[in-house]
Amino acid sequence: KVPMAFLLEVYSAIQWIQFVMATLSIIGSSSLIAYAVFQNIQKSPEMRPLFYLSFSDLLLGICWLIEALLYGTSAANKDIVCYNLQAVGQIFYISSFLYTVNYVWYLYKELRMKHTQSGQSTFSLVIDNTYRVGQIAIISSSLIPLLLMIPVFCLGNASECFRNFSQNHRCILMHSPPSAMAELLPSANTSVCRTLYFYGLIIFLASFLLSLFTIVVLLIQAQTLYKKFVKSTGFLGSEQWAAIHIVEQRVRFYPVAFLCCWGPAVILMIIKLIEPQNTKLHMALYILQALTASSQGLLNCGVYGWTQYKFFQLKQETRRDADTQTPLLSSQKRFYSRGLDPLDSTLAFATSTSTTL
């Protein structure tokens, strides 16, 4: 068991880490929202999930920032505020899971429509259906987390779980376990509060694992469809192979980035189920969780900026390559790629894939 003095030092370090990373996350998500609004692309089908994902990251960052500021203070009703902030935060990060899945699903459907396109009328009908399904999915991504957390709000506040689980570090740790002193408190609702604690933990683990599995499956399917789509044109230009290589990197990168962001929190939750008492391993995971989970908005901003830079670089190289070709080579390239313009179609798909986490 870890000494209390060491615990307090770790909690103080976590407070400052969470404060810094939440601030950077707010800046990153705000910049993505501002970019989408400034470019007037927030309503486009490929940008809408990213816009809502960034908005969830912004609200989640604000929650974590308030929690970090409340830690160690003697504010009135701090236990109530921290308890409800934790529940609100869980709504936002479950929503971010679903919005990420939403966007990957859109990319897969878009590629599938291009691959199976046979007629303009059928294609328009498929676009309309995908647009409607996308709207329903976005609305569901907001409503489902809220409905799942209603018991935590209603039963938790009615049973005064903020008293039974009262600990000073509640404001900086996700899913802080029930206090060891809770069993000694004169409350008839301790069992309800413990049930709600495990309910929230299971909801978090289930939503993360299901989202990660769905993202991996969809991205692998998208990679396979993309190769078939490019090879079906009968000609593979250098920019097409370069785009395939970048898509293959993204298929590996996005699940890894998603896992790195929330993996420490998931591992910590599983270890807590096995060993509730704090150990040095718990402390290390607490710190790692504060570094990764609080930085989701910053990570989204970095991924978006990196992918935009890579495709801008690819576009510039393609144009330089076109400028240095002889007229005969240029005409041959246009002839072989008549069904799929190697610059516009490849970069259009690649750019649309660059905005997801």
Beta strands, then each sheet from edge to edge (+ up, - down):
end
